[in-house]
Amino acid sequence: MKATVKAHTNIALIKYWGKRDEALFLPTNNSLSVTLDKFYTITTVEFLPALQADEFYFNGELAEEKELMKISAFLDRVRANAKKPMFACVKSQNHVPTAAGFASSASGYAALAAASAKAIGLQLTDRELSQLARQGSGSASRSIFGGYVEWEKGSNADGSDCYAQQILKKDAWDLRILSVEVTTKAKKVLSREGMKRTVQTSPFFAGWLEAVEQDLIAIKEAINERDFTKLGQVVEANALKMHATTLGANPPFMYWQSATVEVMQEVQALREKGIEAYFTIDAGPNVKIVCQPEEEQVIHESLETLPVVQQIHHCRIGPGITYL
Ligand SMILES: O=C(O)C[C@@](O)(CF)CCOP(=O)(O)OP(=O)(O)O
């Protein structure tokens, strides 16, 4: 009754931004991501009849109560699914620089979903695992798979048609992701709160929903044609539109800091010099840059001249979950 799983984090090229159902983590729009090779979570789950309650160790330390509550709530779904009311000991090791603003919940819940299902004896398909992980954190639904992944929003109220699937293998198109950590000052609005406030109060959210459908069509054409310029332009414009919605929320908020804008401007300056780099930004001030292998180094060198750049992580497109 024990299993260990390694799951990688992912970065959305077309953003998940808004839920149509908070309880089931059903999104308002499809999203598309690439799984990253460098950052991952390894989670071991052991169901033990002798346990009187769930236990959760995070990076070797007993986790605090509120984290344990979230894990237990997730395990309740697994227990109900397997009809086995047994408690578990969960041990998670994160290899994700949380300072980089990576959604470590993506790799964390993907690993927890796969390890807990396996340990309790559930035989779930990857699609079913994606639907289970989704109920821990939406973006985790994508980390079950490697390569290029699309998360289908579905339309059923119960989420039975809401899951992610791989649309292109990781080695089919070798793109690089530079994760640029900048100096962070303010406490950020967590993505869950950010998207909820935006859906409920931003007049720009309707425009986002229209635009993201078009962006998804365009990026899939770009992927099929291996057209990096087209992909980069869609990725950057999609991120900017997502962030534009937050400015219209009530109360308004903004994830960018001055350092964020400096990096964005450096990327645009690189393009004016003929170096193709495109940025994307999630629920935080850090910037991720998409580029082609041959320009990865020159982009790194230009970024590290910026005093606001603290660290640059080089990522390639990575694999789906593995059972260790
Ligand atoms: O990753 C993306 O598509 C875009 C974002 O990173 C943009 F910030 C949102 C990720 O949201 P997540 O942490 O999955 O939310 P949850 O479902 O409330 O846990």
The ligand as an SDF file (V2000), in Angstrom:
LIG
                    3D

 19 18  0  0  0  0  0  0  0  0999 V2000
   -0.7370   27.9800  -14.9990 O   0  0  0  0  0  0  0  0  0  0  0  0
   -1.6250   28.6320  -15.6580 C   0  0  0  0  0  0  0  0  0  0  0  0
   -2.2980   28.1670  -16.5960 O   0  0  0  0  0  0  0  0  0  0  0  0
   -1.8720   30.0780  -15.3270 C   0  0  0  0  0  0  0  0  0  0  0  0
   -1.6180   30.4860  -13.9050 C   0  0  0  0  0  0  0  0  0  0  0  0
   -0.3770   30.0050  -13.4420 O   0  0  0  0  0  0  0  0  0  0  0  0
   -1.5930   31.9950  -13.9770 C   0  0  0  0  0  0  0  0  0  0  0  0
   -1.1940   32.5490  -12.9660 F   0  0  0  0  0  0  0  0  0  0  0  0
   -2.7390   30.0640  -12.9610 C   0  0  0  0  0  0  0  0  0  0  0  0
   -2.5200   28.7420  -12.2920 C   0  0  0  0  0  0  0  0  0  0  0  0
   -3.5470   28.5730  -11.3630 O   0  0  0  0  0  0  0  0  0  0  0  0
   -3.5440   27.3910  -10.2760 P   0  0  0  0  0  0  0  0  0  0  0  0
   -2.4410   27.6220   -9.2790 O   0  0  0  0  0  0  0  0  0  0  0  0
   -3.5200   26.0570  -10.9520 O   0  0  0  0  0  0  0  0  0  0  0  0
   -4.9520   27.6520   -9.5960 O   0  0  0  0  0  0  0  0  0  0  0  0
   -5.8840   26.6460   -8.7760 P   0  0  0  0  0  0  0  0  0  0  0  0
   -6.6290   25.7970   -9.7710 O   0  0  0  0  0  0  0  0  0  0  0  0
   -6.8230   27.5660   -8.0170 O   0  0  0  0  0  0  0  0  0  0  0  0
   -5.0010   25.8470   -7.8720 O   0  0  0  0  0  0  0  0  0  0  0  0
  1  2  2  0
  2  3  1  0
  2  4  1  0
  4  5  1  0
  5  6  1  0
  5  7  1  0
  5  9  1  0
  7  8  1  0
  9 10  1  0
 10 11  1  0
 11 12  1  0
 12 13  2  0
 12 14  1  0
 12 15  1  0
 15 16  1  0
 16 17  2  0
 16 18  1  0
 16 19  1  0
M  END
$$$$
